[in-house]
Amino acid sequence: MTVENDLIPIQQLRELLASGESNEELVKQITNLFPALIYVYDTDKGKIRYINRKITDILGYSWDDVASWKEDLSQLVYQEDLPTVLEELKKLNTTAAEHSFQCRLSHKEQTYRVFKTVGTVLRRKEDGGPASLLLLSQDITEQLKLEEERKAARQLIDDTEQMLGVGMWSHDEISGKTDWSDGMYQLMGYSRQEMPHIPSALFYKHVCPKDLDLLKQKIKDAVEKGKEFRHDFSLERKDGKRIFVTTVTKPVVDESGRVLKINGINRDISDQYQQTIEYNANKEFQKETERMLNYGIFIWNADSKLISWSDGLFEIFEYDRETFTSPLTMSWYFDQIVEDDREKVQRVVKEALANTKEFEIEYSILTGKGHLKIVNTKGTVVVDNKNNPIRMIGNTRDITHIKKVEIDLQRNLRELNRSNKELEEFAYAASHDLQEPLRKITTFGSRLLQKFAAQLGDEGYMYINRMQVATDHMRSLIENLLELSRVTRNKQPFEAVQLDQLLEEVLGDLELSIEETGAEIRLGKLPQVDGIPSLLRQLFINILSNSIKFHKAGEVPRIEISSKPLTKKEKEANFLSPSSNYIQIDIKDQGIGFDQEYEQRIFQVFQRLHGKSEYPGTGIGLAICKRIAERHNGFISASGKEGVGAVFSIILPEKQ
């Protein structure tokens, strides 16, 4: 007698035992034949009254071991399960039918086995209560282990399918039944609960129309010819999301070659598909970028001695990639360089390989079409873990046009510098030479008034006086032009200048103007910069003089001087080097101000916003300030509002 999935009906065993209970030897023979553990439990005494010899085969206990037991359940049942077993036995007391439960029984080797136990009342007392219970326990440890392994394997498959975006399917050609794995359900956006049975045409309904005919044809060929295939296509999930799928399909055939079933694995390749699209787009973008910027990328492999070129380099060297047959080697590359530059390039490349360092070099090449070009090559050497060069990578850029522009620019700059120098020298000489005629006009005008005032009369006196005023103004203009010329011609070296101290000296120079106007000047903390003291002194004198001069009528000039370092954002906004430190000095007044549209005009030579009768001056002072700021590699700007005041901002580098 064998036990398959279920236990032997315990009622049959009960009848056998009941019929042979008077013959103890017969009972033992019968129970020892069963491939399960059989024992009788006395409910009144709470002891095992009988147990068959299968306990040795199943739990490892000898008959002598069993004889030494206390005859209760404590040594048979696993300690942690004992309370549960006792509760289950109580249920047998109250039912006339059999009752089953699962528990662990102790093995002799300090382990346990899992059993499915079925129990029933073997005998009842006169009052109807159970006198003894018949229990039949079948070892299901291996069965449970196999079930757990099966579940674990199934879970592993499900997890793997989910992680890899894979789903398995099978279609029976005989019955027409289609089965999906959990991964396939997930791939398609369904659940097994909502779609326990798969209609044969369901999958085709989700395949995108443009791919459907070809997929059907491939499956038809697989059924007719029994050959496996691989195919990529797109489909639309239940939720409307479009994905790209690759399927590997394998037919199952019988001995005659007839296809019985088709098995397949579908995998979501949307990410790879998108990456392929992006790769092709990036490749096309790189090709277009190389074409627009006139450069190409190369890779030289030390093992093969061959060079790989991008499309950009083929375009620079004017060779057709499709028809090019020469092996791209370093030797071939050197042959494209003009003879005058070839040795220089060879030496630089050789040194880079020997010292495993980066290099950059400009040289001329002769293209495949015979055109002469100037190129710039930057490269770096890649080494292995033993510091041996394995490849050289870099880029070569066509700078022919740039070089032409640079040469033209340098020539024009040379010409401009020469012209400016001549103009400055002429302005200086002219301004200096004009001083003498002006002195004579002033001198003879004064003598004319002294000797011939009576003969001139009032009208003549007025003309001479106006002539002398104009002469004085002309002298001021000439002196200011000379001053502007000196700023440009000044070749003094830069030195550390403490602006706090410099401003104190400037305020001393302006002491008379400050006392006359009652000006109030607040001087904040100022830093140290590299500069030319005499020029910076003149810069601040000019600006402060303007702030004092252009005050509101009837009001005391109020001027505030402050400074701050420029932030990274402010340097970017003013197109300044982010690696250098700059300071901004603000001179703020509450004077008559100006309309902001005149910001650039006030820094131009001879430009005035007010008449000479209102505010005297030549209109060169701020132009000199602008030239001084530029001489210090900085700049000056102004903001104002008419009737409110003005702020002059000077930006200077801390270090030159």
C-alpha positions in Angstrom: 0.0 0.0 0.0 1.4 3.4 -1.0 0.6 6.9 0.0 0.3 9.4 -2.8 -0.8 13.0 -2.1 -3.4 12.2 0.6 -3.2 10.1 3.7 -4.8 6.6 3.8 -8.4 7.1 4.9 -8.2 6.9 8.7 -11.6 5.4 9.0 -10.5 2.3 7.2 -7.5 2.0 9.5 -9.8 2.5 12.5 -12.1 -0.3 11.4 -9.1 -2.6 10.9 -7.7 -1.8 14.4 -11.2 -2.1 16.0 -11.6 -5.6 14.5 -8.2 -6.8 15.6 -7.9 -4.9 18.9 -8.2 -8.1 20.9 -5.2 -9.5 19.1 -2.3 -7.1 20.0 0.2 -8.9 17.7 -2.2 -8.5 14.7 -2.5 -4.8 15.5 1.2 -4.3 15.4 1.6 -6.2 12.1 -1.1 -4.2 10.5 0.1 -0.7 11.6 3.7 -1.5 10.8 2.8 -2.0 7.2 1.6 1.6 6.8 4.3 4.0 5.4 3.2 6.6 8.1 3.5 7.1 11.8 0.5 5.6 13.6 -0.1 6.1 17.3 -2.9 5.8 19.8 -3.4 8.6 22.4 -5.1 7.9 25.7 -7.1 11.1 26.4 -7.8 10.4 30.1 -4.1 9.7 31.0 -2.7 12.1 28.4 -0.3 9.4 27.2 0.7 7.6 24.1 -0.8 4.1 24.5 0.7 2.7 21.3 3.0 3.8 18.4 4.1 1.8 15.4 7.7 0.9 14.5 7.8 3.5 11.6 9.0 5.9 14.2 12.5 4.4 13.7 12.5 4.9 9.9 10.9 8.3 10.1 12.2 10.0 13.2 15.3 7.9 14.0 14.2 6.6 17.4 14.9 3.0 18.3 12.3 0.9 20.1 14.4 1.2 23.3 14.3 5.0 23.0 10.5 4.9 22.8 10.3 2.6 25.7 12.2 5.1 27.9 9.7 7.9 27.1 7.2 9.2 29.7 4.6 8.1 27.2 3.1 11.6 26.9 3.5 13.8 23.8 6.3 16.0 25.1 9.1 13.9 23.5 7.3 13.2 20.3 5.9 16.6 19.4 8.3 19.5 18.8 8.3 21.7 21.9 7.1 24.9 20.2 4.2 23.0 18.6 3.0 21.1 21.7 0.4 23.7 22.8 -1.1 23.8 19.3 -1.2 20.0 19.1 -3.0 19.7 22.4 -5.6 22.2 21.2 -6.1 20.3 18.0 -6.6 17.0 20.0 -9.3 18.7 22.0 -11.2 19.4 18.8 -11.2 15.6 18.2 -13.0 15.1 21.5 -16.0 17.1 20.2 -16.3 15.8 16.7 -17.4 12.4 15.4 -15.6 12.9 12.1 -11.9 12.9 11.5 -9.8 16.1 11.9 -6.5 17.0 10.3 -3.8 19.5 11.3 -0.1 20.2 10.6 2.6 20.1 13.1 6.3 19.4 13.7 7.6 16.2 15.4 11.0 15.9 17.0 13.8 14.0 15.2 16.4 12.1 17.3 19.2 14.2 15.7 17.9 17.4 17.4 15.9 18.5 14.4 12.3 18.2 13.4 10.2 16.9 10.5 6.9 18.4 9.4 3.8 16.1 9.4 0.3 16.2 8.2 -1.7 14.5 10.9 -5.3 13.0 10.7 -7.0 11.9 13.8 -10.2 10.3 14.9 -11.8 8.8 18.0 -10.8 5.1 18.3 -12.8 4.2 21.3 -15.4 5.9 23.4 -16.3 5.5 27.0 -19.7 4.5 28.3 -20.6 8.2 28.8 -19.8 8.8 25.1 -16.5 10.7 25.7 -13.4 9.6 23.8 -11.3 7.0 25.6 -8.5 6.9 23.0 -7.6 8.7 19.7 -6.1 7.2 16.6 -3.6 9.5 14.9 -2.0 8.9 11.6 0.9 11.3 10.7 2.5 11.4 7.2 5.9 13.1 6.8 5.5 16.0 4.4 8.8 17.7 5.1 10.3 17.0 1.6 7.0 17.8 0.0 6.9 21.2 1.7 10.5 21.8 0.9 9.9 21.1 -2.8 6.9 23.3 -2.7 8.9 26.1 -1.1 11.7 25.6 -3.7 9.1 25.7 -6.4 7.6 28.9 -5.0 11.1 30.4 -4.6 12.0 29.4 -8.2 8.7 30.8 -9.4 9.3 34.0 -7.4 12.9 34.2 -8.8 11.5 33.9 -12.3 8.9 36.5 -11.6 11.4 38.9 -10.1 13.8 38.3 -13.0 11.1 39.0 -15.5 10.1 42.2 -13.7 13.7 43.3 -13.4 14.6 42.6 -17.0 11.2 43.6 -18.4 10.7 40.1 -19.7 7.6 38.0 -20.2 7.2 34.4 -21.3 4.4 33.0 -23.3 3.3 29.7 -24.9 0.7 28.9 -27.5 -0.6 25.3 -28.0 -1.2 24.8 -31.7 -3.4 21.7 -31.0 -5.8 23.2 -28.4 -5.3 26.8 -29.3 -4.7 27.7 -25.7 -2.3 30.6 -24.8 -0.5 30.9 -21.5 1.3 34.0 -20.1 3.8 34.3 -17.3 3.4 37.0 -14.7 6.1 38.9 -16.5 4.0 38.8 -19.7 1.0 40.1 -17.9 3.0 43.0 -16.4 4.6 43.7 -19.8 1.1 44.0 -21.4 -0.4 45.9 -18.5 -2.9 43.2 -17.4 -3.3 41.3 -14.2 -3.9 37.5 -14.0 -7.1 38.1 -12.1 -8.8 40.2 -14.8 -7.6 38.0 -17.6 -7.2 34.4 -16.4 -7.8 33.0 -19.9 -5.9 34.6 -22.8 -7.9 34.9 -26.1 -5.7 33.9 -29.0 -6.1 37.2 -30.8 -5.5 39.4 -27.8 -1.8 39.9 -28.3 -2.2 40.9 -32.0 -4.7 43.6 -31.0 -1.9 45.4 -29.1 0.7 45.2 -31.8 1.1 48.5 -33.6 -0.5 48.2 -37.1 2.7 49.0 -39.0 4.4 46.0 -37.4 1.5 43.6 -37.3 1.7 42.0 -40.8 5.4 41.2 -40.6 5.1 39.7 -37.1 2.2 37.5 -38.2 4.2 36.3 -41.3 7.2 35.4 -39.1 5.0 33.4 -36.7 3.3 31.7 -39.6 6.7 30.7 -41.1 7.7 29.4 -37.6 4.6 27.2 -37.5 5.0 25.9 -41.0 8.8 25.4 -41.0 9.5 24.8 -37.3 12.3 27.3 -37.2 12.9 29.8 -34.3 13.2 33.5 -35.0 13.9 36.8 -33.4 12.0 40.0 -34.2 11.7 43.6 -32.9 8.4 45.4 -33.0 6.3 48.0 -31.2 3.1 47.4 -29.3 0.6 49.4 -27.2 -0.1 48.3 -23.6 -3.5 48.2 -22.1 -2.8 51.6 -20.4 -2.0 53.1 -23.8 1.7 53.4 -23.3 3.7 52.5 -26.4 6.7 50.2 -25.9 9.3 48.5 -28.1 9.6 44.7 -27.7 12.0 42.0 -29.0 10.7 38.5 -29.1 12.6 35.2 -29.4 10.3 32.5 -30.5 11.0 28.7 -30.6 8.6 26.0 -31.9 8.2 22.7 -30.2 7.9 19.8 -32.7 7.0 16.1 -32.5 8.9 13.2 -34.1 7.3 13.9 -37.4 8.3 17.5 -37.4 4.8 18.8 -36.8 4.7 22.0 -34.6 2.8 21.3 -31.4 3.5 24.4 -29.5 5.3 27.8 -29.8 7.2 29.2 -26.9 8.5 32.7 -26.7 10.1 35.3 -24.6 9.3 39.0 -25.0 11.5 41.7 -23.6 10.8 45.4 -23.3 13.7 47.1 -25.2 12.2 50.6 -25.0 15.2 52.0 -23.1 17.7 50.4 -25.5 15.6 51.6 -28.5 15.5 55.1 -27.2 19.3 55.0 -26.5 19.8 53.8 -30.1 17.8 56.7 -31.4 19.7 59.1 -29.1 23.0 57.5 -30.1 22.3 58.0 -33.8 21.0 61.6 -33.1 24.2 62.3 -31.1 26.3 60.8 -33.8 24.6 63.0 -36.4 24.9 66.0 -34.0 28.6 65.4 -33.5 29.1 65.1 -37.3 27.2 68.4 -37.8 29.2 70.1 -34.9 32.5 68.9 -36.4 31.5 70.4 -39.7 30.4 73.7 -38.2 33.4 74.1 -36.0 35.9 72.6 -38.4 37.3 69.9 -36.2 37.6 66.1 -36.1 38.5 63.4 -33.5 41.2 60.8 -33.8 42.2 57.7 -31.9 45.6 56.1 -32.4 46.0 52.5 -31.2 49.4 51.3 -30.1 48.7 47.6 -30.8 47.4 48.0 -34.3 49.3 51.2 -35.2 46.2 52.3 -36.9 44.3 55.6 -36.5 40.5 55.9 -36.3 39.1 59.2 -37.7 35.8 60.9 -37.3 33.9 62.3 -40.3 35.2 65.7 -39.4 38.8 64.8 -40.0 38.0 63.3 -43.4 36.4 66.6 -44.2 39.4 68.7 -43.0 41.9 66.5 -44.9 39.5 66.4 -47.9 39.2 62.7 -48.4 36.0 60.7 -49.1 35.5 58.1 -46.3 33.6 55.8 -48.6 36.3 55.6 -51.2 39.4 56.0 -48.9 41.5 52.8 -49.1 44.9 53.8 -47.6 45.6 52.4 -44.1 45.4 55.2 -41.6 48.8 55.0 -39.8 51.0 57.5 -38.0 53.5 57.3 -40.9 50.7 58.1 -43.4 49.5 61.0 -41.3 53.0 62.6 -41.0 53.2 62.5 -44.8 50.2 64.9 -45.0 52.1 67.5 -43.0 54.2 70.1 -45.0 57.8 69.4 -45.0 58.8 72.5 -43.0 56.6 71.4 -40.0 56.9 67.6 -40.3 59.9 67.2 -38.1 58.5 69.5 -35.4 55.2 67.5 -35.2 57.1 64.2 -35.1 59.2 65.4 -32.2 56.2 66.6 -30.2 54.3 63.4 -30.7 57.3 61.3 -29.8 57.9 63.2 -26.6 54.2 62.9 -25.7 54.4 59.1 -26.1 57.7 58.9 -24.2 56.5 61.1 -21.3 52.8 60.1 -21.4 51.7 63.7 -21.4 49.3 66.0 -23.2 50.4 68.1 -26.2 49.2 70.9 -28.4 50.7 72.0 -31.7 49.9 74.1 -34.8 51.2 73.1 -38.2 50.3 73.1 -41.9 49.0 70.2 -44.0 48.5 69.6 -47.7 45.0 68.1 -48.2 43.9 65.3 -50.6 42.8 68.0 -53.0 46.1 69.9 -52.8 44.9 72.7 -50.5 47.2 74.2 -47.9 45.6 74.4 -44.4 46.7 75.4 -41.0 45.5 73.0 -38.2 45.7 72.8 -34.4 46.0 69.4 -32.8 45.5 68.6 -29.1 46.1 65.1 -27.8 46.6 63.0 -24.7 48.2 59.6 -24.1 46.3 56.8 -22.4 48.4 54.2 -20.6 47.9 50.8 -19.0 48.5 49.8 -15.4 52.2 49.5 -16.2 52.3 53.1 -17.6 52.8 51.8 -21.2 51.1 53.9 -23.9 48.1 52.0 -25.3 46.4 54.7 -27.3 46.5 58.4 -28.1 43.3 60.4 -28.4 42.7 64.0 -29.4 41.2 66.4 -31.9 42.5 68.4 -34.9 40.9 71.7 -35.8 41.1 73.6 -39.0 42.3 77.1 -38.0 43.2 78.4 -41.4 40.5 81.1 -41.4 41.2 82.0 -37.8 44.9 82.4 -38.5 44.0 84.7 -41.5 41.8 86.8 -39.3 44.5 86.9 -36.5 47.1 88.1 -39.1 44.7 90.7 -40.4 43.8 91.8 -36.9 47.4 92.1 -35.8 48.3 94.1 -38.9 45.3 96.4 -38.3 46.2 96.7 -34.6 49.8 97.6 -35.5 48.5 100.2 -37.9 46.0 101.5 -35.3 48.7 101.7 -32.5 51.0 103.5 -34.9 48.2 105.9 -35.9 47.2 106.5 -32.2 50.8 107.1 -31.2 51.3 109.6 -33.9 48.0 111.3 -33.0 48.9 111.4 -29.3 52.3 112.8 -30.2 50.7 115.4 -32.5 48.1 116.3 -29.8 50.8 116.7 -27.2 53.1 118.7 -29.5 50.2 120.8 -30.8 48.9 121.5 -27.3 52.4 122.3 -26.1 53.1 124.6 -29.0 49.8 126.4 -28.7 50.8 127.6 -25.2 53.2 130.1 -26.6 50.8 132.0 -28.9 48.2 132.0 -26.1 50.7 133.6 -23.7 51.5 136.3 -26.3 47.8 137.0 -26.9 47.2 137.3 -23.1 50.4 139.5 -22.6 49.6 141.9 -25.5 46.0 142.1 -24.5 47.0 143.2 -21.0 49.4 145.8 -22.4 46.8 147.1 -24.8 44.4 147.7 -21.9 47.1 149.3 -19.8 48.3 151.8 -22.4 45.3 152.4 -24.6 42.3 151.9 -22.3 41.3 155.6 -22.7 41.4 155.5 -26.5 39.5 152.1 -26.7 36.5 153.3 -24.8 33.9 151.0 -23.1 33.2 149.0 -26.2 36.9 148.3 -27.0 37.5 147.5 -23.4 34.7 144.9 -23.6 36.1 143.3 -26.7 39.6 143.0 -25.2 38.2 141.6 -21.9 36.2 139.0 -23.8 39.3 138.1 -25.8 41.2 137.5 -22.6 38.4 135.3 -21.1 38.3 133.2 -24.3 42.1 133.0 -24.1 42.0 131.7 -20.5 39.3 129.1 -21.5 41.5 128.0 -24.4 44.5 127.6 -22.0 42.3 125.4 -19.8 41.3 123.3 -22.7 44.9 122.9 -23.8 46.1 122.0 -20.3 43.3 119.4 -20.0 44.1 117.9 -23.3 47.7 117.7 -22.2 46.6 116.0 -19.0 44.5 113.5 -21.0 47.5 112.8 -23.2 49.7 112.2 -20.2 47.3 109.6 -18.8 47.7 107.5 -22.0 51.5 108.1 -22.2 52.0 107.4 -18.5 54.3 104.4 -18.1 54.7 104.4 -14.4 54.7 100.9 -12.8 51.8 99.7 -10.6 52.3 99.6 -6.9 50.2 98.8 -3.8 47.9 101.8 -3.0 46.0 102.1 0.2 42.8 103.9 -1.0 41.9 105.1 2.6 45.1 107.1 2.8 44.9 108.3 -0.8 41.3 109.6 -0.2 42.4 111.5 2.9 45.1 113.2 0.8 42.5 114.0 -1.9 40.2 115.6 0.7 43.1 117.7 1.8 43.6 119.0 -1.7 39.9 119.9 -1.9 39.9 121.5 1.5 39.2 125.0 0.1 36.2 123.8 -2.0 34.8 121.8 0.9 35.0 124.8 3.2 33.4 127.2 0.7 30.4 124.9 0.1 30.2 123.3 3.5 30.3 119.9 1.9 29.7 116.9 4.1 31.8 113.8 3.0 31.4 110.4 4.6 34.3 108.1 3.9 33.8 104.4 4.3 36.4 101.7 4.7 38.4 101.3 1.4 40.7 98.5 0.4 44.2 98.3 -1.0 44.7 97.9 -4.8 47.5 97.8 -7.3 47.6 101.1 -9.1 49.5 104.3 -10.1 49.1 106.7 -7.2 49.2 109.9 -9.2 46.6 108.8 -11.6 44.2 107.4 -8.9 44.6 110.7 -7.0 43.6 112.6 -10.1 40.7 110.2 -10.7 39.2 110.9 -7.3 39.9 114.6 -7.4 38.0 115.0 -10.6 34.9 113.0 -9.5 34.7 114.6 -6.0 35.2 118.1 -7.6 32.2 117.4 -9.9 30.1 116.1 -6.9 30.9 119.3 -5.0 30.4 121.6 -8.0 27.1 120.1 -9.2 25.2 120.5 -5.9 21.7 121.9 -5.6 21.4 125.7 -5.1 20.9 126.5 -1.4 21.8 123.0 -0.2 25.0 121.7 1.3 26.8 119.0 -0.9 26.5 115.6 0.8 28.8 112.9 -0.6 29.2 109.2 0.5 32.2 107.1 -0.5 31.9 103.3 0.0 33.4 100.1 -1.5 32.6 96.4 -1.8 34.1 93.3 -3.5 32.3 92.1 -6.7 30.4 88.8 -6.5 30.8 86.0 -9.0 27.5 87.0 -10.6 28.5 90.7 -10.8 31.8 89.7 -12.5 30.0 87.6 -15.0 27.5 90.5 -15.7 30.5 92.9 -16.3 32.4 90.3 -18.4 35.3 90.2 -16.0 37.6 87.3 -15.2 36.0 85.0 -12.6 39.5 84.0 -11.3 40.4 87.6 -10.3 39.2 89.8 -7.5 37.6 93.1 -8.2 36.4 95.9 -6.0 33.7 98.5 -6.7 34.0 102.1 -5.3 30.8 104.1 -5.2 30.8 107.9 -4.9 27.2 108.9 -4.3 26.0 112.6 -4.1 22.7 114.3 -3.7 23.3 117.0 -6.3 21.5 118.0 -9.4 21.9 114.6 -11.0 21.4 113.9 -14.7 19.1 112.1 -17.1 20.3 108.4 -17.4 20.2 108.7 -21.2 23.3 110.8 -21.0 25.4 108.2 -19.1 27.9 107.6 -22.0 27.9 111.2 -23.2 29.3 112.6 -19.9 32.5 110.5 -20.3 33.3 111.9 -23.8 35.8 114.7 -24.4 34.4 118.2 -24.4 30.8 116.9 -23.7 28.8 119.1 -21.3 25.3 118.9 -20.0 25.2 122.5 -18.7 26.4 125.9 -19.9 29.7 127.4 -18.9 27.9 130.3 -17.3 26.1 127.9 -14.9 29.0 125.5 -14.1 32.5 126.3 -15.3 34.7 123.6 -16.7 36.1 122.2 -20.0 34.1 118.9 -20.1 37.3 116.8 -20.1 37.4 115.8 -16.4 35.3 112.7 -16.6 36.9 111.6 -19.9 40.2 111.7 -18.0 38.6 109.5 -15.2 37.5 107.0 -17.8 41.0 106.8 -19.4 42.5 106.4 -15.9 40.1 103.5 -15.0 40.9 101.8 -18.3 44.7 102.3 -17.7 44.1 100.2 -14.5 42.3 97.5 -16.5 39.0 98.6 -15.0 36.1 100.8 -15.9 33.8 103.6 -14.6 30.1 104.0 -15.0 27.5 106.4 -13.7 23.8 106.3 -12.8 21.7 109.3 -12.0 18.3 110.9 -11.8 17.7 114.5 -12.6 17.1 116.5 -9.4 18.0 113.6 -7.1 21.7 112.9 -7.4 24.3 110.7 -9.1 26.4 107.6 -8.3 29.8 107.1 -9.9 31.0 103.5 -9.7 34.7 102.7 -10.3 35.6 99.0 -10.7 39.3 98.1 -10.3 41.1 94.8 -10.0 42.8 94.2 -6.6 45.9 92.8 -8.3 47.3 93.8 -11.7 
